[in-house]
Amino acid sequence: MAHKFEIYKDKKGEYRVRFKYNAEVMFASEGYANRSGAQNAIDSIKKNGPGAPVEDTSAG
């Protein structure tokens, strides 16, 4: 599989989510106190991400 979500525990003991494409981390989340918080973040991205608008703030 070329892309995947990963739930992992950081050095502080918080659960985090990262999205990888071809082993490269594309983005990572904030820390969550429990695994279910991290899973909820993944579910929200899958549900809301496809229709989310792109905001380009680089133009000046």
Secondary structure, DSSP 8 states (H G I E B T S, - for coil): --EEEEEEE-TTS-EEEEEEETTEEEEE---BSSHHHHHHHHHHHHHHSTT---------
